[in-house]
Amino acid sequence: SSLDSSELIVSLAYAALNRGKSQGGNKAVLWSAEGDAWDLDSGMLTIFNTGDPGWDHSVSVTVLELLTTDRPSLELVAERLRDALRSEFIYLEDGKGNSSIIGSRILRRIPEEIREKSEDSISTHSGILGRYDALSVRLACGGRLISAWDSMEVVSCSLKNIFRALSTLSSLLIQSGSVIPGLPSEERP
């Protein structure tokens, strides 16, 4: 059977994800015809298996929407990331001085409180502003992605994996020039 273009894109991304995992994990890789074997007749593809089918579906819909939307705004990408990650706050910066902040005004201080270790390495932060836990990463495009939740006892592996995948997708969309920048950071109200 043949796959439609959305299923093909997800299948190729899944193959690249598996190659990244086999190379030691915690790295972003692009699909390549030489490096990734994939089987179009393998049946149903599951990108994530968090144990929550509703969340798995939400993440998959977000990924497909971002891949198929013609020139999404930085704000739209940030909104979709917040929804897929089920977070209270998202900060997405494109590395060119443009950013989008989704969340209450009081949480807008979070980016000032967080420093990432290095590119492609996800940092976990606890007790930000006294009660929030966050994940952050420096994107390959030079920007940053920060997501925060009301305090959690443990940040699950599923959440980190989804954060990693969505941060890689965001960076690729920004690097490709398909994301329309938002307001420069210094012009934000």
Sequence and secondary structure as in RCSB ss.txt:
>XXXX:A:sequence
SSLDSSELIVSLAYAALNRGKSQGGNKAVLWSAEGDAWDLDSGMLTIFNTGDPGWDHSVSVTVLELLTTDRPSLE
LVAERLRDALRSEFIYLEDGKGNSSIIGSRILRRIPEEIREKSEDSISTHSGILGRYDALSVRLACGGRLISAWD
SMEVVSCSLKNIFRALSTLSSLLIQSGSVIPGLPSEERP
>XXXX:A:secstr
    HHHHHHHHHHHHHHHHHHTTSS      TTT    TTS    S   S HHHHHHHHHHHHHHHHSSS BHH
HHHHHHHHHHT SEEEEE SSSBEEEES GGGGGHHHH   SSBT  EEEEEETTTEEEEEEE TTS EEEEEEE
  S   HHHHHHHHHHHHHHHHHHHTT SB   BGGG  
